Amino acid sequence: MEQQRTRRCGGPPWARGGPPLMRQWEERREQIRVPWMSTMALAVVVMVGTGFAAEGQPEREPLDAFARVLLLLGPALLLLRSRYPVIALFGACATAFVYFAAGYPYGPVFLTIAVGCFAAIVTGHRRAAWWAIGLLWAGHLLIAHWLYRYLPPGGDDAAPWGQEVFVTAWVMAVVAASELVRVRREVWARERAERAAAEKRRADEERLRIARELHDVLAHSISVINVQAGVGLALLDTDPEQARTALTTIKAASKEALGEVRQVLDTLRTPGDAPRAPAPGLARLPELVEQAASTGLTVDVETTGSVPALSPGTDLAAFRIVQEALTNVVRHSGSRTARVRIAYAAGRLDLRVDDDGPATGSDAGGSGNGLAGMRERAAALGGTIDAGPRPDGGFRVRAELPAQLKETM
């Protein structure tokens, strides 16, 4: 017991919490990761570059220990830019301000400001970044044009105003580049979210399609099997031959159902592959009539209009709608006859399935999953379905589908 308790409670947080907590831990670790390598590289560039820049500025204060500390402090503060970008930016700006106020040479110290501004803007702290850059720029103007008299180096003159054009352009370039990267990241994030939503939507549509297919196949075949099993049990002793016929029908219906279910499941195992068998269509309507006849249901089929070459989607939807309608007659109607009317018109396919009732179940009104699946099939093709009791008794299912023609090469 103690060992089981230790295994259950021990280990790192992601091991105890399962996959969701593991993902949260990984995201948190990404957020708090310290950018050591890039910051060390920046510190080297700032130190070495400032040393070279100081050689060309003999009028500025020489680089002493305090200057070196300031040059290292800026990059050191940028180690916090992943977790605290605002603090890192304001700290780097304050360090640069002190460096300039002390009269040290100009140089790559500006890079620390650029990196801090970039980190703040791309993480969404735009206003703070603008404030930090604006305050540093205002401080630079004060030092260069008004406070230079009271600050080292001694005897320094005011900076030329033309220099401010370059400084202003540099500031605007840094901010503009940071804003551009921020916008691009937002666009990429939005595109990723849209792709994820589209993939989820396609997965949901595929699950719905498979659910409809399985429902249509199983509901029809199991209804036939159920009716024939009842007939076989009732006639097993009094009419063995008729019972044998019922069992033969059960065998054929179950074999066909297994084949269709296997075809549907194959699409799950190998998505994107072509199906091994063609999808059923109205050409298999005689098989439906024969199966219905095996349950004692007489089906009268009437077709009007010239039969076009329907697209596979329309052909499959029409077949499944007729199949579901006949299944509902077998399961929920006391009538032993049904009439199927198929009318082809210009760009339209009309289906109508009638029975004379009466209903034998409380759910014969069309609130089940079967009629919902028929409506989804029709809606997916831009068609409509009406299902409900007829004024003179019985039940009617009427579907209108656009007669999308099969594409030819």
Secondary structure, 3 states (H helix, E strand, C coil): CHHHHHHHHCCCHHHHHHHHHHHHHHHHHHHCCCCHHHHHHHHHHHHHHHHHHHHCCCCCCCCCHHHHHHHHHHHHHHHHCCCCHHHHHHHHHHHHHHHHHCCCCCCCHHHHHHHHHHHHHHCCCHHHHHHHHHHHHHHHHHHHHCHHHHCCCCCCCCCCHHHHHHHHHHHHHHHHHHHHHHHHHHHHHHHHHHHHHHHHHHHHHHHHHHHHHHHHHHHHHHHHHHHHHHHHHHHCCCCHHHHHHHHHHHHHHHHHHHHHHHHHHHHHHCCCCCCCCCCCCHHHHHHHHHHHHHCCCEEEEEEECCCCCECHHHHHHHHHHHHHHHHHHHHHECCCEEEEEEEEECCEEEEEEEECCCECCCCCCCCCHHHHHHHHHHHHCCCEEEEEECCCCCEEEEEEEECCECCCC
